[in-house]
């Protein structure tokens, strides 16, 4: 199980780089800042999700002066060998992504989630607590497909319907729809409600199962018994179809759907205090780590696999006590760690790689 080989070509700083991580233990990239440590983890993340945890612009991942970048990974699910290939091509206006799983284009995001589930810890990961709602929605989306890859179809169906409804709203340019346009809008609104209910059911069930695991992890990290609240927060009240009717003028004026699951949030609290605004930085960081640990554990319980752990410079943001607590909570399995500082004493890696020589 896990990642057995990774190859990068023209990815970020790397012209070409291949490495074989220990697939049952900890591999550490220990070198100075600016040597590409985070880029290696970013490439692994891109294989698993077709996206970066550092940037929304795919072109950023292509080496300067080059038009294409490649990431190739070989992984195993028990005895099954899986090869995932990602090619990024820089165009005049945008950058295209081409994904292959064992030589075939994946039919959905579910195939990628099934191939390489992973959990990412970064210093910016605290944004899942103190950042805007989009950070928490992205956390939910990734975790849903990791826990059950088939929910990828539910997410993609919702995304398609939302896109079509928004396209029709934009075409109205604030005007009242003609009869045929109103019929089309009514149909997309009904489809949107159906897709929303399916997605909501998965999201709310996920949070019900995740909540006690978050509390357990937080109590271990913070060494206290504070009340931890994790609650799904809808962006409307009552029935969605009626809320959309009330928002119809606003939607038409703005040219997009102003309420629905794409605008929802997760309410996080500590002792009934809003964790986003009223928690200390230490409390926010512990809660962010607890969310990731809980998600990792939920995937392990549901799928019977250990997601790949990516720890990008997380120890620089934690004091020695919290670092050791985090290490004590990390599950066994394949782990990739980056750091420019000495490792915590409790971390014993199977291999330590210095990337400085790779780029020289």
Number of C-alpha atoms within 10 A of each C-alpha: 20 25 23 18 16 21 19 23 19 21 28 20 19 18 15 15 16 15 13 13 22 19 20 17 15 21 22 22 24 21 20 14 13 12 20 21 24 21 21 26 21 23 26 25 22 20 25 22 21 18 18 20 16 15 11 10 11 19 22 15 25 24 17 13 7 13 14 21 23 20 24 20 24 18 20 16 14 9 8 8 13 19 19 23 21 20 18 22 17 18 11 5 6 10 16 13 16 13 20 17 18 13 11 11 13 15 11 13 20 21 18 24 23 17 25 26 26 24 21 20 18 20 17 15 21 22 18 25 27 21 14 12 18 16 18 19 19 12 17 20 16 19 24 24 24 29 23 16 22 17 21 22 16 17 20 16 18 22 15 13 20 23 16 15 21 20 14 19 23 18 13 15 13 15 12 12 17 10 9 9 15 13 12 15 18 14 13 19 21 15 16 25 21 16 21 22 15 15 22 18 10 16 19 16 11 18 19 13 13 18 17 15 20 24 22 15 22 26 18 17 24 19 11 9 12 14 13 21 19 18 15 17 14 18 15 17 8 8 9 21 14 12 15 19 13 11 16 16 14 15 19 22 16 15 19 18 23 18 16 19 22 17 15 18 19 22 17 22 22 19 12 12 14 15 21 21 12 14 18 11 13 15 19 23 25 22 28 24 26 24 25 20 24 22 29 27 23 20 22 17 12 11 15 11 18 23 25 24 23 24 20 24 20 19 24 15 14 16 10 13 11 18 20 18 15 21 15 13 13 14 15 13 17 22 26 23 23 27 20 17 13 10 17 13 10 11 13 13 15 14 13 16 16 14 18 16 9 15 12 6
